[in-house]
């Protein structure tokens, strides 16, 4: 893990409400996304505020480096 990964996990631990709702039409739906790593990563998570719980559903990293075939 790099430092931006750890920072994103710290945000989820301390203030999980900082993420953007996955569905703007249902902002209280409980599923959020938090970009990290200068926009090269995205954490999708479920916030269960009444249980003081965050479940990470998906972590996506983008790699824009060209790779030879």
Secondary structure, DSSP 8 states (H G I E B T S, - for coil): --HHHHHHHHHHHH-GGGSEES-GGGTTSSEEEEEETTTTEEEEEEEEGGGTEEEEEEEEE--------
